[in-house]
Amino acid sequence: MTVNHFRNAVGAILVYDISNEESFNNLDYWLKLLKENLDPYALIALCPNKVDIMFSQPEQREVLKE
């Protein structure tokens, strides 16, 4: 994805996979990139993906609630 895809956008949704810790750790990178290129008043939402794993296969969850 290039910066042109979201430059001056008024909002963004960051999605991470709870069964992949690396995707959670990459949020810092994406948040920094968004803050540098989005409208200063843009809203940024954080959305966990694969939350059904918490209930059906909790052993696959790599990102823990703290």
N, CA, C, O and CB atoms as a CASP TS submission, in Angstrom:
PFRMAT TS
TARGET T0000
AUTHOR 0000-0000-0000
METHOD Language model
MODEL 1
PARENT N/A
ATOM      1  N   MET     1       0.840  -1.158   0.000  1.00  0.00           N
ATOM      2  CA  MET     1       0.000   0.000   0.000  1.00  0.00           C
ATOM      3  C   MET     1       0.894   1.232   0.000  1.00  0.00           C
ATOM      4  O   MET     1       1.894   1.295   0.715  1.00  0.00           O
ATOM      5  CB  MET     1      -0.961  -0.009   1.207  1.00  0.00           C
ATOM      6  N   THR     2       0.519   2.192  -0.804  1.00  0.00           N
ATOM      7  CA  THR     2       1.281   3.433  -0.839  1.00  0.00           C
ATOM      8  C   THR     2       0.555   4.517  -0.049  1.00  0.00           C
ATOM      9  O   THR     2      -0.646   4.427   0.206  1.00  0.00           O
ATOM     10  CB  THR     2       1.513   3.888  -2.292  1.00  0.00           C
ATOM     11  N   VAL     3       1.302   5.526   0.326  1.00  0.00           N
ATOM     12  CA  VAL     3       0.743   6.630   1.108  1.00  0.00           C
ATOM     13  C   VAL     3      -0.384   7.321   0.344  1.00  0.00           C
ATOM     14  O   VAL     3      -1.309   7.852   0.958  1.00  0.00           O
ATOM     15  CB  VAL     3       1.841   7.646   1.466  1.00  0.00           C
ATOM     16  N   ASN     4      -0.318   7.320  -0.977  1.00  0.00           N
ATOM     17  CA  ASN     4      -1.355   7.973  -1.774  1.00  0.00           C
ATOM     18  C   ASN     4      -2.733   7.352  -1.566  1.00  0.00           C
ATOM     19  O   ASN     4      -3.744   8.000  -1.838  1.00  0.00           O
ATOM     20  CB  ASN     4      -0.989   7.915  -3.239  1.00  0.00           C
ATOM     21  N   HIS     5      -2.791   6.137  -1.100  1.00  0.00           N
ATOM     22  CA  HIS     5      -4.079   5.489  -0.851  1.00  0.00           C
ATOM     23  C   HIS     5      -4.832   6.133   0.308  1.00  0.00           C
ATOM     24  O   HIS     5      -6.060   6.056   0.360  1.00  0.00           O
ATOM     25  CB  HIS     5      -3.871   4.012  -0.567  1.00  0.00           C
ATOM     26  N   PHE     6      -4.131   6.757   1.224  1.00  0.00           N
ATOM     27  CA  PHE     6      -4.815   7.312   2.396  1.00  0.00           C
ATOM     28  C   PHE     6      -4.429   8.750   2.731  1.00  0.00           C
ATOM     29  O   PHE     6      -4.879   9.278   3.748  1.00  0.00           O
ATOM     30  CB  PHE     6      -4.539   6.453   3.579  1.00  0.00           C
ATOM     31  N   ARG     7      -3.628   9.380   1.924  1.00  0.00           N
ATOM     32  CA  ARG     7      -3.230  10.773   2.195  1.00  0.00           C
ATOM     33  C   ARG     7      -4.468  11.660   2.252  1.00  0.00           C
ATOM     34  O   ARG     7      -5.327  11.608   1.373  1.00  0.00           O
ATOM     35  CB  ARG     7      -2.241  11.293   1.107  1.00  0.00           C
ATOM     36  N   ASN     8      -4.543  12.469   3.293  1.00  0.00           N
ATOM     37  CA  ASN     8      -5.636  13.416   3.522  1.00  0.00           C
ATOM     38  C   ASN     8      -7.000  12.752   3.748  1.00  0.00           C
ATOM     39  O   ASN     8      -8.033  13.406   3.611  1.00  0.00           O
ATOM     40  CB  ASN     8      -5.734  14.350   2.353  1.00  0.00           C
ATOM     41  N   ALA     9      -7.012  11.488   4.086  1.00  0.00           N
ATOM     42  CA  ALA     9      -8.270  10.816   4.423  1.00  0.00           C
ATOM     43  C   ALA     9      -8.783  11.362   5.755  1.00  0.00           C
ATOM     44  O   ALA     9      -8.013  11.898   6.552  1.00  0.00           O
ATOM     45  CB  ALA     9      -8.078   9.263   4.495  1.00  0.00           C
ATOM     46  N   VAL    10     -10.063  11.223   5.985  1.00  0.00           N
ATOM     47  CA  VAL    10     -10.649  11.724   7.232  1.00  0.00           C
ATOM     48  C   VAL    10     -10.847  10.608   8.254  1.00  0.00           C
ATOM     49  O   VAL    10     -11.362  10.847   9.347  1.00  0.00           O
ATOM     50  CB  VAL    10     -11.984  12.407   6.949  1.00  0.00           C
ATOM     51  N   GLY    11     -10.441   9.398   7.901  1.00  0.00           N
ATOM     52  CA  GLY    11     -10.551   8.294   8.847  1.00  0.00           C
ATOM     53  C   GLY    11      -9.842   7.057   8.325  1.00  0.00           C
ATOM     54  O   GLY    11      -9.580   6.923   7.130  1.00  0.00           O
ATOM     55  N   ALA    12      -9.540   6.160   9.247  1.00  0.00           N
ATOM     56  CA  ALA    12      -8.879   4.908   8.886  1.00  0.00           C
ATOM     57  C   ALA    12      -9.221   3.853   9.934  1.00  0.00           C
ATOM     58  O   ALA    12      -9.491   4.174  11.092  1.00  0.00           O
ATOM     59  CB  ALA    12      -7.331   5.098   8.769  1.00  0.00           C
ATOM     60  N   ILE    13      -9.205   2.597   9.514  1.00  0.00           N
ATOM     61  CA  ILE    13      -9.410   1.477  10.423  1.00  0.00           C
ATOM     62  C   ILE    13      -8.168   0.604  10.357  1.00  0.00           C
ATOM     63  O   ILE    13      -7.814   0.093   9.295  1.00  0.00           O
ATOM     64  CB  ILE    13     -10.705   0.662  10.059  1.00  0.00           C
ATOM     65  N   LEU    14      -7.511   0.435  11.494  1.00  0.00           N
ATOM     66  CA  LEU    14      -6.361  -0.466  11.590  1.00  0.00           C
ATOM     67  C   LEU    14      -6.873  -1.810  12.093  1.00  0.00           C
ATOM     68  O   LEU    14      -7.472  -1.895  13.165  1.00  0.00           O
ATOM     69  CB  LEU    14      -5.243   0.114  12.541  1.00  0.00           C
ATOM     70  N   VAL    15      -6.635  -2.842  11.323  1.00  0.00           N
ATOM     71  CA  VAL    15      -7.096  -4.185  11.660  1.00  0.00           C
ATOM     72  C   VAL    15      -5.888  -5.057  11.943  1.00  0.00           C
ATOM     73  O   VAL    15      -4.915  -5.052  11.189  1.00  0.00           O
ATOM     74  CB  VAL    15      -7.962  -4.790  10.519  1.00  0.00           C
ATOM     75  N   TYR    16      -5.957  -5.812  13.043  1.00  0.00           N
ATOM     76  CA  TYR    16      -4.887  -6.761  13.344  1.00  0.00           C
ATOM     77  C   TYR    16      -5.487  -8.129  13.632  1.00  0.00           C
ATOM     78  O   TYR    16      -6.652  -8.244  14.013  1.00  0.00           O
ATOM     79  CB  TYR    16      -4.035  -6.276  14.544  1.00  0.00           C
ATOM     80  N   ASP    17      -4.685  -9.147  13.446  1.00  0.00           N
ATOM     81  CA  ASP    17      -5.095 -10.545  13.608  1.00  0.00           C
ATOM     82  C   ASP    17      -4.694 -11.011  15.008  1.00  0.00           C
ATOM     83  O   ASP    17      -3.507 -11.023  15.333  1.00  0.00           O
ATOM     84  CB  ASP    17      -4.448 -11.460  12.504  1.00  0.00           C
ATOM     85  N   ILE    18      -5.662 -11.392  15.839  1.00  0.00           N
ATOM     86  CA  ILE    18      -5.317 -11.786  17.212  1.00  0.00           C
ATOM     87  C   ILE    18      -4.571 -13.118  17.266  1.00  0.00           C
ATOM     88  O   ILE    18      -4.029 -13.487  18.308  1.00  0.00           O
ATOM     89  CB  ILE    18      -6.576 -11.875  18.059  1.00  0.00           C
ATOM     90  N   SER    19      -4.545 -13.842  16.138  1.00  0.00           N
ATOM     91  CA  SER    19      -3.794 -15.090  16.121  1.00  0.00           C
ATOM     92  C   SER    19      -2.389 -14.906  15.542  1.00  0.00           C
ATOM     93  O   SER    19      -1.680 -15.881  15.289  1.00  0.00           O
ATOM     94  CB  SER    19      -4.550 -16.137  15.322  1.00  0.00           C
ATOM     95  N   ASN    20      -1.993 -13.637  15.334  1.00  0.00           N
ATOM     96  CA  ASN    20      -0.685 -13.339  14.768  1.00  0.00           C
ATOM     97  C   ASN    20      -0.096 -12.132  15.498  1.00  0.00           C
ATOM     98  O   ASN    20      -0.467 -10.993  15.213  1.00  0.00           O
ATOM     99  CB  ASN    20      -0.786 -13.073  13.235  1.00  0.00           C
ATOM    100  N   GLU    21       0.800 -12.370  16.415  1.00  0.00           N
ATOM    101  CA  GLU    21       1.371 -11.292  17.224  1.00  0.00           C
ATOM    102  C   GLU    21       2.111 -10.266  16.382  1.00  0.00           C
ATOM    103  O   GLU    21       2.128  -9.083  16.721  1.00  0.00           O
ATOM    104  CB  GLU    21       2.308 -11.864  18.262  1.00  0.00           C
ATOM    105  N   GLU    22       2.717 -10.701  15.297  1.00  0.00           N
ATOM    106  CA  GLU    22       3.442  -9.773  14.432  1.00  0.00           C
ATOM    107  C   GLU    22       2.508  -8.719  13.838  1.00  0.00           C
ATOM    108  O   GLU    22       2.897  -7.559  13.698  1.00  0.00           O
ATOM    109  CB  GLU    22       4.150 -10.538  13.312  1.00  0.00           C
ATOM    110  N   SER    23       1.281  -9.111  13.488  1.00  0.00           N
ATOM    111  CA  SER    23       0.342  -8.129  12.946  1.00  0.00           C
ATOM    112  C   SER    23      -0.003  -7.078  14.004  1.00  0.00           C
ATOM    113  O   SER    23      -0.199  -5.910  13.669  1.00  0.00           O
ATOM    114  CB  SER    23      -0.942  -8.827  12.444  1.00  0.00           C
ATOM    115  N   PHE    24      -0.078  -7.474  15.258  1.00  0.00           N
ATOM    116  CA  PHE    24      -0.319  -6.523  16.347  1.00  0.00           C
ATOM    117  C   PHE    24       0.888  -5.604  16.532  1.00  0.00           C
ATOM    118  O   PHE    24       0.731  -4.395  16.702  1.00  0.00           O
ATOM    119  CB  PHE    24      -0.629  -7.271  17.664  1.00  0.00           C
ATOM    120  N   ASN    25       2.077  -6.172  16.499  1.00  0.00           N
ATOM    121  CA  ASN    25       3.297  -5.376  16.677  1.00  0.00           C
ATOM    122  C   ASN    25       3.495  -4.370  15.546  1.00  0.00           C
ATOM    123  O   ASN    25       4.125  -3.332  15.750  1.00  0.00           O
ATOM    124  CB  ASN    25       4.511  -6.293  16.765  1.00  0.00           C
ATOM    125  N   ASN    26       2.969  -4.661  14.362  1.00  0.00           N
ATOM    126  CA  ASN    26       3.093  -3.756  13.221  1.00  0.00           C
ATOM    127  C   ASN    26       2.168  -2.548  13.321  1.00  0.00           C
ATOM    128  O   ASN    26       2.290  -1.619  12.523  1.00  0.00           O
ATOM    129  CB  ASN    26       2.808  -4.503  11.944  1.00  0.00           C
ATOM    130  N   LEU    27       1.255  -2.539  14.274  1.00  0.00           N
ATOM    131  CA  LEU    27       0.336  -1.411  14.417  1.00  0.00           C
ATOM    132  C   LEU    27       1.077  -0.107  14.671  1.00  0.00           C
ATOM    133  O   LEU    27       0.638   0.941  14.197  1.00  0.00           O
ATOM    134  CB  LEU    27      -0.644  -1.673  15.546  1.00  0.00           C
ATOM    135  N   ASP    28       2.178  -0.136  15.398  1.00  0.00           N
ATOM    136  CA  ASP    28       2.959   1.082  15.658  1.00  0.00           C
ATOM    137  C   ASP    28       3.405   1.729  14.350  1.00  0.00           C
ATOM    138  O   ASP    28       3.306   2.943  14.175  1.00  0.00           O
ATOM    139  CB  ASP    28       4.189   0.761  16.535  1.00  0.00           C
ATOM    140  N   TYR    29       3.898   0.891  13.433  1.00  0.00           N
ATOM    141  CA  TYR    29       4.345   1.386  12.126  1.00  0.00           C
ATOM    142  C   TYR    29       3.192   2.048  11.372  1.00  0.00           C
ATOM    143  O   TYR    29       3.322   3.169  10.881  1.00  0.00           O
ATOM    144  CB  TYR    29       4.936   0.236  11.287  1.00  0.00           C
ATOM    145  N   TRP    30       2.067   1.343  11.287  1.00  0.00           N
ATOM    146  CA  TRP    30       0.927   1.859  10.530  1.00  0.00           C
ATOM    147  C   TRP    30       0.326   3.092  11.183  1.00  0.00           C
ATOM    148  O   TRP    30      -0.091   4.014  10.482  1.00  0.00           O
ATOM    149  CB  TRP    30      -0.137   0.785  10.385  1.00  0.00           C
ATOM    150  N   LEU    31       0.273   3.131  12.501  1.00  0.00           N
ATOM    151  CA  LEU    31      -0.264   4.299  13.194  1.00  0.00           C
ATOM    152  C   LEU    31       0.608   5.531  12.939  1.00  0.00           C
ATOM    153  O   LEU    31       0.091   6.622  12.697  1.00  0.00           O
ATOM    154  CB  LEU    31      -0.371   4.023  14.704  1.00  0.00           C
ATOM    155  N   LYS    32       1.903   5.358  12.993  1.00  0.00           N
ATOM    156  CA  LYS    32       2.827   6.461  12.713  1.00  0.00           C
ATOM    157  C   LYS    32       2.636   6.964  11.281  1.00  0.00           C
ATOM    158  O   LYS    32       2.570   8.170  11.046  1.00  0.00           O
ATOM    159  CB  LYS    32       4.293   6.012  12.936  1.00  0.00           C
ATOM    160  N   LEU    33       2.550   6.044  10.337  1.00  0.00           N
ATOM    161  CA  LEU    33       2.380   6.413   8.939  1.00  0.00           C
ATOM    162  C   LEU    33       1.058   7.146   8.721  1.00  0.00           C
ATOM    163  O   LEU    33       1.005   8.129   7.982  1.00  0.00           O
ATOM    164  CB  LEU    33       2.446   5.171   8.052  1.00  0.00           C
ATOM    165  N   LEU    34       0.011   6.674   9.355  1.00  0.00           N
ATOM    166  CA  LEU    34      -1.285   7.334   9.226  1.00  0.00           C
ATOM    167  C   LEU    34      -1.251   8.740   9.828  1.00  0.00           C
ATOM    168  O   LEU    34      -1.734   9.692   9.214  1.00  0.00           O
ATOM    169  CB  LEU    34      -2.376   6.498   9.903  1.00  0.00           C
ATOM    170  N   LYS    35      -0.687   8.867  11.015  1.00  0.00           N
ATOM    171  CA  LYS    35      -0.647  10.176  11.672  1.00  0.00           C
ATOM    172  C   LYS    35       0.161  11.189  10.862  1.00  0.00           C
ATOM    173  O   LYS    35      -0.125  12.386  10.907  1.00  0.00           O
ATOM    174  CB  LYS    35      -0.055  10.043  13.076  1.00  0.00           C
ATOM    175  N   GLU    36       1.154  10.724  10.132  1.00  0.00           N
ATOM    176  CA  GLU    36       1.964  11.617   9.305  1.00  0.00           C
ATOM    177  C   GLU    36       1.235  12.068   8.043  1.00  0.00           C
ATOM    178  O   GLU    36       1.577  13.102   7.470  1.00  0.00           O
ATOM    179  CB  GLU    36       3.258  10.933   8.924  1.00  0.00           C
ATOM    180  N   ASN    37       0.228  11.302   7.601  1.00  0.00           N
ATOM    181  CA  ASN    37      -0.368  11.567   6.302  1.00  0.00           C
ATOM    182  C   ASN    37      -1.864  11.833   6.303  1.00  0.00           C
ATOM    183  O   ASN    37      -2.401  12.316   5.306  1.00  0.00           O
ATOM    184  CB  ASN    37      -0.099  10.440   5.425  1.00  0.00           C
ATOM    185  N   LEU    38      -2.542  11.532   7.386  1.00  0.00           N
ATOM    186  CA  LEU    38      -3.976  11.793   7.444  1.00  0.00           C
ATOM    187  C   LEU    38      -4.247  13.238   7.818  1.00  0.00           C
ATOM    188  O   LEU    38      -3.371  13.951   8.309  1.00  0.00           O
ATOM    189  CB  LEU    38      -4.652  10.855   8.441  1.00  0.00           C
ATOM    190  N   ASP    39      -5.460  13.644   7.577  1.00  0.00           N
ATOM    191  CA  ASP    39      -5.941  14.929   8.053  1.00  0.00           C
ATOM    192  C   ASP    39      -5.726  14.976   9.568  1.00  0.00           C
ATOM    193  O   ASP    39      -5.939  13.963  10.233  1.00  0.00           O
ATOM    194  CB  ASP    39      -7.452  15.147   7.679  1.00  0.00           C
ATOM    195  N   PRO    40      -5.315  16.100  10.132  1.00  0.00           N
ATOM    196  CA  PRO    40      -5.047  16.159  11.575  1.00  0.00           C
ATOM    197  C   PRO    40      -6.252  15.806  12.453  1.00  0.00           C
ATOM    198  O   PRO    40      -6.081  15.398  13.602  1.00  0.00           O
ATOM    199  CB  PRO    40      -4.572  17.534  11.934  1.00  0.00           C
ATOM    200  N   TYR    41      -7.447  15.957  11.926  1.00  0.00           N
ATOM    201  CA  TYR    41      -8.654  15.648  12.697  1.00  0.00           C
ATOM    202  C   TYR    41      -9.250  14.279  12.341  1.00  0.00           C
ATOM    203  O   TYR    41     -10.371  13.959  12.738  1.00  0.00           O
ATOM    204  CB  TYR    41      -9.697  16.731  12.473  1.00  0.00           C
ATOM    205  N   ALA    42      -8.504  13.497  11.605  1.00  0.00           N
ATOM    206  CA  ALA    42      -8.998  12.186  11.175  1.00  0.00           C
ATOM    207  C   ALA    42      -9.185  11.252  12.371  1.00  0.00           C
ATOM    208  O   ALA    42      -8.454  11.319  13.359  1.00  0.00           O
ATOM    209  CB  ALA    42      -8.030  11.555  10.159  1.00  0.00           C
ATOM    210  N   LEU    43     -10.165  10.398  12.252  1.00  0.00           N
ATOM    211  CA  LEU    43     -10.416   9.384  13.275  1.00  0.00           C
ATOM    212  C   LEU    43      -9.720   8.095  12.869  1.00  0.00           C
ATOM    213  O   LEU    43      -9.735   7.710  11.700  1.00  0.00           O
ATOM    214  CB  LEU    43     -11.943   9.149  13.476  1.00  0.00           C
ATOM    215  N   ILE    44      -9.109   7.432  13.847  1.00  0.00           N
ATOM    216  CA  ILE    44      -8.444   6.150  13.603  1.00  0.00           C
ATOM    217  C   ILE    44      -9.048   5.141  14.568  1.00  0.00           C
ATOM    218  O   ILE    44      -9.047   5.339  15.783  1.00  0.00           O
ATOM    219  CB  ILE    44      -6.876   6.255  13.785  1.00  0.00           C
ATOM    220  N   ALA    45      -9.563   4.053  14.002  1.00  0.00           N
ATOM    221  CA  ALA    45     -10.170   3.003  14.811  1.00  0.00           C
ATOM    222  C   ALA    45      -9.277   1.764  14.786  1.00  0.00           C
ATOM    223  O   ALA    45      -8.612   1.484  13.788  1.00  0.00           O
ATOM    224  CB  ALA    45     -11.596   2.663  14.299  1.00  0.00           C
ATOM    225  N   LEU    46      -9.271   1.039  15.882  1.00  0.00           N
ATOM    226  CA  LEU    46      -8.525  -0.207  15.994  1.00  0.00           C
ATOM    227  C   LEU    46      -9.527  -1.355  16.051  1.00  0.00           C
ATOM    228  O   LEU    46     -10.463  -1.338  16.851  1.00  0.00           O
ATOM    229  CB  LEU    46      -7.593  -0.204  17.254  1.00  0.00           C
ATOM    230  N   CYS    47      -9.319  -2.346  15.197  1.00  0.00           N
ATOM    231  CA  CYS    47     -10.277  -3.444  15.091  1.00  0.00           C
ATOM    232  C   CYS    47      -9.545  -4.790  15.107  1.00  0.00           C
ATOM    233  O   CYS    47      -8.761  -5.074  14.201  1.00  0.00           O
ATOM    234  CB  CYS    47     -11.124  -3.303  13.802  1.00  0.00           C
ATOM    235  N   PRO    48      -9.792  -5.622  16.131  1.00  0.00           N
ATOM    236  CA  PRO    48      -9.193  -6.954  16.137  1.00  0.00           C
ATOM    237  C   PRO    48      -9.946  -7.871  15.167  1.00  0.00           C
ATOM    238  O   PRO    48     -11.169  -7.797  15.052  1.00  0.00           O
ATOM    239  CB  PRO    48      -9.203  -7.550  17.570  1.00  0.00           C
ATOM    240  N   ASN    49      -9.213  -8.716  14.487  1.00  0.00           N
ATOM    241  CA  ASN    49      -9.798  -9.666  13.540  1.00  0.00           C
ATOM    242  C   ASN    49      -9.651 -11.084  14.094  1.00  0.00           C
ATOM    243  O   ASN    49      -8.746 -11.359  14.883  1.00  0.00           O
ATOM    244  CB  ASN    49      -9.120  -9.546  12.138  1.00  0.00           C
ATOM    245  N   LYS    50     -10.527 -11.961  13.684  1.00  0.00           N
ATOM    246  CA  LYS    50     -10.549 -13.370  14.102  1.00  0.00           C
ATOM    247  C   LYS    50     -10.874 -13.515  15.593  1.00  0.00           C
ATOM    248  O   LYS    50     -10.348 -14.404  16.261  1.00  0.00           O
ATOM    249  CB  LYS    50      -9.197 -14.033  13.799  1.00  0.00           C
ATOM    250  N   VAL    51     -11.730 -12.650  16.103  1.00  0.00           N
ATOM    251  CA  VAL    51     -12.074 -12.715  17.522  1.00  0.00           C
ATOM    252  C   VAL    51     -12.847 -13.980  17.865  1.00  0.00           C
ATOM    253  O   VAL    51     -12.932 -14.352  19.036  1.00  0.00           O
ATOM    254  CB  VAL    51     -12.885 -11.497  17.918  1.00  0.00           C
ATOM    255  N   ASP    52     -13.407 -14.643  16.869  1.00  0.00           N
ATOM    256  CA  ASP    52     -14.090 -15.904  17.127  1.00  0.00           C
ATOM    257  C   ASP    52     -13.126 -16.961  17.659  1.00  0.00           C
ATOM    258  O   ASP    52     -13.551 -17.909  18.319  1.00  0.00           O
ATOM    259  CB  ASP    52     -14.769 -16.407  15.857  1.00  0.00           C
ATOM    260  N   ILE    53     -11.833 -16.807  17.378  1.00  0.00           N
ATOM    261  CA  ILE    53     -10.819 -17.746  17.872  1.00  0.00           C
ATOM    262  C   ILE    53     -10.754 -17.729  19.395  1.00  0.00           C
ATOM    263  O   ILE    53     -10.455 -18.748  20.018  1.00  0.00           O
ATOM    264  CB  ILE    53      -9.441 -17.407  17.283  1.00  0.00           C
ATOM    265  N   MET    54     -11.033 -16.576  19.993  1.00  0.00           N
ATOM    266  CA  MET    54     -10.981 -16.476  21.456  1.00  0.00           C
ATOM    267  C   MET    54     -11.877 -17.528  22.110  1.00  0.00           C
ATOM    268  O   MET    54     -11.576 -18.027  23.194  1.00  0.00           O
ATOM    269  CB  MET    54     -11.402 -15.067  21.914  1.00  0.00           C
ATOM    270  N   PHE    55     -12.963 -17.852  21.449  1.00  0.00           N
ATOM    271  CA  PHE    55     -13.932 -18.765  22.039  1.00  0.00           C
ATOM    272  C   PHE    55     -13.788 -20.193  21.525  1.00  0.00           C
ATOM    273  O   PHE    55     -13.910 -21.145  22.296  1.00  0.00           O
ATOM    274  CB  PHE    55     -15.326 -18.270  21.769  1.00  0.00           C
ATOM    275  N   SER    56     -13.529 -20.349  20.226  1.00  0.00           N
ATOM    276  CA  SER    56     -13.481 -21.695  19.663  1.00  0.00           C
ATOM    277  C   SER    56     -12.112 -22.360  19.773  1.00  0.00           C
ATOM    278  O   SER    56     -12.026 -23.572  19.968  1.00  0.00           O
ATOM    279  CB  SER    56     -13.890 -21.648  18.228  1.00  0.00           C
ATOM    280  N   GLN    57     -11.031 -21.567  19.647  1.00  0.00           N
ATOM    281  CA  GLN    57      -9.671 -22.112  19.692  1.00  0.00           C
ATOM    282  C   GLN    57      -8.758 -21.150  20.455  1.00  0.00           C
ATOM    283  O   GLN    57      -7.857 -20.557  19.862  1.00  0.00           O
ATOM    284  CB  GLN    57      -9.123 -22.360  18.252  1.00  0.00           C
ATOM    285  N   PRO    58      -8.975 -20.991  21.742  1.00  0.00           N
ATOM    286  CA  PRO    58      -8.198 -19.986  22.499  1.00  0.00           C
ATOM    287  C   PRO    58      -6.695 -20.223  22.485  1.00  0.00           C
ATOM    288  O   PRO    58      -5.931 -19.284  22.708  1.00  0.00           O
ATOM    289  CB  PRO    58      -8.666 -19.956  23.925  1.00  0.00           C
ATOM    290  N   GLU    59      -6.254 -21.428  22.235  1.00  0.00           N
ATOM    291  CA  GLU    59      -4.815 -21.705  22.219  1.00  0.00           C
ATOM    292  C   GLU    59      -4.120 -21.063  21.013  1.00  0.00           C
ATOM    293  O   GLU    59      -2.898 -20.917  21.019  1.00  0.00           O
ATOM    294  CB  GLU    59      -4.574 -23.216  22.211  1.00  0.00           C
ATOM    295  N   GLN    60      -4.882 -20.674  19.974  1.00  0.00           N
ATOM    296  CA  GLN    60      -4.283 -20.041  18.796  1.00  0.00           C
ATOM    297  C   GLN    60      -4.121 -18.534  18.968  1.00  0.00           C
ATOM    298  O   GLN    60      -3.476 -17.880  18.148  1.00  0.00           O
ATOM    299  CB  GLN    60      -5.127 -20.325  17.566  1.00  0.00           C
ATOM    300  N   ARG    61      -4.691 -17.996  20.005  1.00  0.00           N
ATOM    301  CA  ARG    61      -4.602 -16.554  20.228  1.00  0.00           C
ATOM    302  C   ARG    61      -3.184 -16.187  20.654  1.00  0.00           C
ATOM    303  O   ARG    61      -2.665 -16.724  21.633  1.00  0.00           O
ATOM    304  CB  ARG    61      -5.630 -16.096  21.297  1.00  0.00           C
ATOM    305  N   GLU    62      -2.555 -15.263  19.911  1.00  0.00           N
ATOM    306  CA  GLU    62      -1.207 -14.812  20.232  1.00  0.00           C
ATOM    307  C   GLU    62      -1.190 -13.435  20.880  1.00  0.00           C
ATOM    308  O   GLU    62      -0.254 -13.109  21.610  1.00  0.00           O
ATOM    309  CB  GLU    62      -0.363 -14.794  18.987  1.00  0.00           C
ATOM    310  N   VAL    63      -2.203 -12.629  20.625  1.00  0.00           N
ATOM    311  CA  VAL    63      -2.285 -11.289  21.210  1.00  0.00           C
ATOM    312  C   VAL    63      -3.216 -11.371  22.406  1.00  0.00           C
ATOM    313  O   VAL    63      -4.409 -11.639  22.265  1.00  0.00           O
ATOM    314  CB  VAL    63      -2.791 -10.223  20.164  1.00  0.00           C
ATOM    315  N   LEU    64      -2.660 -11.139  23.575  1.00  0.00           N
ATOM    316  CA  LEU    64      -3.429 -11.288  24.798  1.00  0.00           C
ATOM    317  C   LEU    64      -3.966  -9.959  25.289  1.00  0.00           C
ATOM    318  O   LEU    64      -3.354  -8.912  25.074  1.00  0.00           O
ATOM    319  CB  LEU    64      -2.586 -11.928  25.870  1.00  0.00           C
ATOM    320  N   LYS    65      -5.104 -10.004  25.944  1.00  0.00           N
ATOM    321  CA  LYS    65      -5.680  -8.807  26.549  1.00  0.00           C
ATOM    322  C   LYS    65      -4.892  -8.456  27.783  1.00  0.00           C
ATOM    323  O   LYS    65      -4.649  -9.312  28.635  1.00  0.00           O
ATOM    324  CB  LYS    65      -7.171  -9.008  26.892  1.00  0.00           C
ATOM    325  N   GLU    66      -4.488  -7.199  27.890  1.00  0.00           N
ATOM    326  CA  GLU    66      -3.706  -6.774  29.053  1.00  0.00           C
ATOM    327  C   GLU    66      -4.395  -5.661  29.768  1.00  0.00           C
ATOM    328  O   GLU    66      -3.888  -5.168  30.775  1.00  0.00           O
ATOM    329  CB  GLU    66      -2.312  -6.343  28.649  1.00  0.00           C
TER
END
